[in-house]
Amino acid sequence: MTHTVDVVVIGGGQAGLAAAYHLRRVGGLDFAVLDAQPTPGGAWRHTWDSLRLFSPAAYSSLPGRLMPPQQGETYPDAAHVVDYLTDYEQRYGLPVHRPVRVRAVRPDDRHLRVETDSGTWRARAVVSATGTWSRPFVPAVPGRDTFRGRQLHTVEYEGPGAFAGLRVVVVGGGNSGAQVAADLAYGTELTWVTQRPARFLADDIDGRVLFDHATARRRALDEGSDDTGGVASLGDIVAVPPVREARDAGLLKAQPMFTRLTRTGVEWADGTKADADVIIWCTGFRPALSHLAPLGLRGPRGHIPTRGTEAVGEPRLHLLGYGDWTGPASATLIGVGRPAREAAHAIATLLR
């Protein structure tokens, strides 16, 4: 079966929903959102229970609809975000088709052909909003294949219960690494390892400030001014309450990165060793772009060169929500709205 529409949005998580909202707002465009997940919520449905947003609910909202506060919580958990995204999708009657897994996007004369596991869609423009969650990254550390214990990535972490009493090494100095380490600090023999010394942001800094800094940096770069450093100039870790509590209790003391894994644990350059039952890699993600490979647009570091959200080599394609290279803070709830609006308006102008 082949469907023909003006715009296909690939991905029904926060970025895809923001794009759909603004495509509806510009009016006059027939569009569809294709989501590989069986239910709403995007990647938030697959995170661990104790994960917290970096900002209060009101500052973690998609365009047009404030996230309601979560009772008893300043920083909402993942389940609250899933409920919010489910309500958002239903409130605006967004045309989400699921589960539909996109296999490839190819040129097709005046259209782009979107091939899926349940048919083909022909579109005059495509918004790719597949995020990064499906592409976890684990560094190629020597000895990784020899370690006899369990190894898992952030995407597989469900909570501290399965690790009680075990010797656990958590690798990663970002927010996920700090939150997972804080989660495990009380019931395990924890070793927290970071590439560089852990940098906690001031306790009064959360996602609101980070978004403002990311936006100011992008504006400065666009105007040819000096690089302000953006979020990276402030630190790496937002001190949400669980992280703050573990840090203040002296339970979050980061060790430098080890040089290799052994059969029974990890080893540092000076020969120091630590035994481990489990290693949890909180080492980030890469953009999920394999469906766009037939377009031949990939550039350095696996990214597709963009001008704003528009792919430089294919103006009918927009990329949204993968990181700052597709809009300041566009991988966040609060940050994706502005580049989503710009993408929708650019598509409307192109098609009209």
C-alpha positions in Angstrom: 0.0 0.0 0.0 1.3 3.5 -0.9 0.2 6.7 0.8 0.9 10.2 -0.5 1.0 13.2 1.8 2.7 16.6 1.9 4.9 15.8 4.9 6.0 12.7 6.7 7.4 13.1 10.2 9.5 10.1 11.3 9.4 9.5 15.0 6.6 10.1 17.5 8.6 11.2 20.5 8.9 14.8 21.8 10.6 16.1 18.7 8.1 14.5 16.3 5.2 15.8 18.3 6.6 19.3 18.3 7.0 19.1 14.6 3.5 17.9 14.1 2.1 20.6 16.3 3.7 23.3 14.2 2.8 21.7 10.9 -0.8 21.8 12.1 -0.4 25.4 13.0 0.9 26.6 9.6 -2.1 25.0 8.1 -2.9 23.6 4.6 -0.5 20.7 4.8 -1.4 17.0 4.8 1.0 15.2 7.1 1.5 11.9 9.0 3.7 11.0 11.9 5.2 7.5 11.8 6.3 6.1 15.1 8.1 2.8 15.6 6.8 2.5 19.2 3.6 0.7 19.9 2.4 3.4 22.4 3.0 7.1 23.0 5.9 8.4 25.1 9.0 8.0 22.9 12.2 7.1 24.6 10.8 8.2 28.0 8.8 4.9 28.1 12.1 3.0 28.3 14.0 4.9 31.0 14.6 3.8 34.6 12.0 4.6 37.2 14.1 7.1 39.2 15.1 9.2 36.3 14.3 12.9 36.9 14.0 15.9 34.5 16.5 18.7 34.9 13.8 21.4 35.2 10.4 21.9 36.9 7.4 20.8 34.8 6.4 24.3 33.6 9.9 24.6 32.1 9.8 21.2 30.4 7.0 21.7 28.1 6.3 21.3 24.4 4.8 24.2 22.4 1.2 25.0 23.1 0.7 22.9 26.3 2.4 23.4 29.7 3.4 20.2 31.4 1.3 20.0 34.6 3.3 19.7 37.8 3.7 16.2 39.3 2.3 15.9 42.8 5.0 16.0 45.4 7.9 16.4 42.9 9.7 19.5 41.8 11.5 17.6 39.0 9.1 15.2 37.3 10.0 11.5 36.6 9.9 9.7 33.3 6.4 8.2 33.9 5.0 11.8 34.3 6.6 12.7 31.0 5.0 9.7 29.2 1.6 10.8 30.6 2.2 14.3 29.3 3.2 13.2 25.8 0.3 10.8 25.6 -2.1 13.7 26.6 -0.4 16.1 24.2 -0.8 13.7 21.2 -4.4 13.2 22.0 -5.3 16.8 22.9 -4.2 18.0 19.5 -5.4 15.0 17.5 -2.0 14.5 15.9 -2.1 11.9 13.1 0.3 9.4 14.6 0.6 5.9 12.9 2.1 3.2 15.1 3.8 0.9 15.2 5.4 1.8 11.9 9.1 1.2 11.5 10.8 3.3 8.7 13.5 1.3 6.9 14.7 3.8 4.3 14.1 7.2 2.7 14.9 7.5 -1.0 14.6 10.2 -3.7 11.5 9.6 -5.9 11.3 12.3 -8.5 9.5 15.2 -6.9 8.8 13.2 -3.8 10.8 11.4 -1.1 9.8 7.8 -0.8 9.6 6.6 2.8 9.7 2.8 3.0 8.3 1.1 6.1 7.5 -2.3 7.4 3.8 -1.7 6.6 3.9 0.1 3.3 5.3 3.1 1.4 4.7 6.8 1.9 5.4 9.4 -0.7 6.0 12.9 0.7 7.0 16.2 -0.7 9.1 16.8 2.5 10.3 14.7 5.5 11.1 15.6 9.0 13.4 13.0 10.7 13.0 13.0 14.4 14.2 9.6 15.5 16.4 10.8 18.3 19.3 8.8 19.7 18.0 6.3 22.2 18.1 3.4 19.8 21.8 3.9 19.2 23.6 3.6 22.5 27.4 4.2 22.4 30.0 2.1 24.2 33.7 3.1 23.8 36.2 0.6 22.5 38.1 0.1 25.8 40.8 -2.5 25.7 39.7 -5.8 27.4 36.0 -5.1 27.0 35.5 -8.6 25.5 37.4 -10.4 28.3 35.4 -9.1 31.3 33.5 -12.0 32.8 30.9 -10.0 34.6 27.8 -8.3 33.3 28.0 -5.2 31.1 25.0 -3.0 30.2 24.3 0.5 28.8 22.1 3.1 30.2 19.3 1.9 27.9 19.2 -1.4 29.8 19.3 0.0 33.3 16.0 -0.3 35.2 16.9 0.5 38.7 19.0 -0.4 41.7 17.1 -3.5 42.8 19.0 -6.0 40.6 22.4 -4.8 41.8 22.0 -4.9 45.6 25.2 -5.9 47.3 27.2 -6.1 44.1 30.4 -4.4 43.0 29.3 -1.9 40.3 31.4 0.3 38.1 29.4 3.2 36.6 31.2 4.9 33.6 30.2 8.4 32.6 30.4 11.9 33.9 27.2 13.4 32.4 23.8 13.6 33.9 22.9 9.9 33.2 26.1 8.7 34.8 25.6 10.9 37.9 21.9 9.9 38.3 22.6 6.2 37.9 25.6 6.4 40.3 23.4 8.2 42.9 20.8 5.5 42.4 23.3 2.8 43.3 25.3 4.7 45.9 23.4 3.3 48.9 23.0 -0.4 48.2 26.1 -1.4 46.2 29.9 -1.2 46.3 30.0 1.6 43.9 32.9 2.9 41.8 32.0 5.9 39.7 34.4 6.6 36.8 34.6 9.7 34.6 36.7 10.9 31.7 37.5 14.1 33.5 36.8 15.4 37.0 33.0 15.5 37.7 31.7 19.0 37.2 28.5 19.7 39.1 26.5 22.8 38.2 25.5 25.1 41.0 22.5 23.8 42.9 20.3 26.6 41.6 21.0 25.9 38.0 18.6 23.6 36.1 17.2 23.2 32.6 15.9 26.7 32.4 19.3 28.2 32.7 20.9 25.6 30.4 18.4 26.4 27.6 19.1 30.1 27.9 22.8 29.5 27.7 22.5 27.2 24.7 20.3 29.7 22.9 22.7 32.6 23.6 25.6 30.5 22.3 23.8 29.8 19.0 22.9 33.4 18.6 26.5 34.5 19.2 27.8 32.0 16.7 25.2 33.0 14.1 26.2 36.7 14.6 29.9 35.9 14.2 30.6 36.7 17.8 33.0 34.8 20.1 31.9 31.4 21.3 30.3 31.8 24.8 30.9 28.1 25.6 27.2 27.6 26.1 26.1 24.9 28.5 29.6 23.3 28.6 31.0 26.4 30.3 28.8 25.9 33.3 29.4 22.2 34.1 28.3 18.7 33.1 25.9 17.6 35.8 22.6 19.1 37.0 22.3 18.6 40.7 18.8 17.2 40.8 17.8 16.3 44.4 18.9 12.6 44.4 22.3 13.5 42.9 22.6 16.4 45.4 21.8 14.1 48.3 24.3 11.4 47.3 27.0 14.1 46.6 26.5 15.8 49.9 26.6 12.5 51.8 30.1 11.9 50.3 28.9 9.0 48.1 29.6 10.5 44.7 33.4 10.6 44.4 34.4 10.2 40.8 37.6 8.2 39.9 39.5 8.9 36.7 38.8 6.7 33.7 40.5 3.3 33.8 42.7 2.2 30.9 41.4 -1.4 30.4 39.1 -4.1 31.6 40.3 -7.3 33.0 38.5 -10.6 33.4 37.4 -9.6 36.9 37.2 -5.8 36.8 39.0 -2.7 35.7 42.6 -1.5 35.8 44.1 2.0 35.8 47.4 3.1 34.2 49.3 3.0 37.4 48.4 -0.7 37.9 45.7 -0.1 40.4 42.8 -2.6 40.0 39.2 -2.9 41.2 37.1 -6.0 41.0 33.6 -5.6 39.6 30.5 -7.7 39.1 28.8 -5.2 36.8 29.9 -2.4 34.5 27.2 0.2 33.5 28.2 2.3 30.5 26.5 5.7 30.8 28.5 6.9 27.7 25.9 8.5 25.6 24.3 7.9 22.2 24.7 8.5 18.5 22.0 9.9 16.2 19.7 7.2 14.7 20.1 8.1 11.0 20.4 4.7 9.2 17.1 5.2 7.5 18.5 8.2 5.7 21.6 6.4 4.3 20.1 6.0 0.8 20.2 9.8 0.5 24.0 9.9 0.8 24.1 12.9 3.0 26.2 11.8 6.0 29.2 14.1 6.8 31.9 14.2 9.5 31.2 12.4 12.8 28.2 10.7 11.3 26.1 13.9 11.2 24.2 15.2 8.2 25.3 18.8 7.5 22.4 21.1 8.3 21.5 24.8 7.9 19.3 25.2 10.9 17.2 22.0 10.7 17.4 21.8 6.9 19.7 19.2 5.4 22.3 21.1 3.3 22.2 18.5 0.5 18.5 17.9 0.4 16.2 20.9 1.2 13.1 18.6 1.4 14.6 17.0 4.5 14.7 18.5 8.0 16.4 16.9 11.0 15.0 17.7 14.5 15.9 16.8 18.0 19.4 15.2 17.6 21.4 17.8 19.5 22.6 21.4 19.1 23.6 20.8 15.5 19.8 20.6 14.7 18.9 23.6 16.9 19.9 24.9 20.3 19.0 22.4 23.0 16.8 20.6 20.4 17.2 17.2 22.2 15.3 18.6 25.2 11.6 19.1 25.8 11.9 22.8 26.4 14.4 23.3 23.5 12.7 21.5 20.6 9.8 23.9 20.1 11.7 26.7 18.4 13.5 24.6 15.8 10.3 22.6 15.2 8.5 25.8 14.4 11.3 26.9 12.1 11.3 23.6 10.3 7.5 23.7 9.8 7.6 27.2 8.4 10.5 26.4 6.1 8.6 23.3 4.8 5.5 25.4 4.3 7.4 28.0 2.3 9.1 25.3 0.2 5.9 23.5 -0.7 3.9 26.5 -1.4 
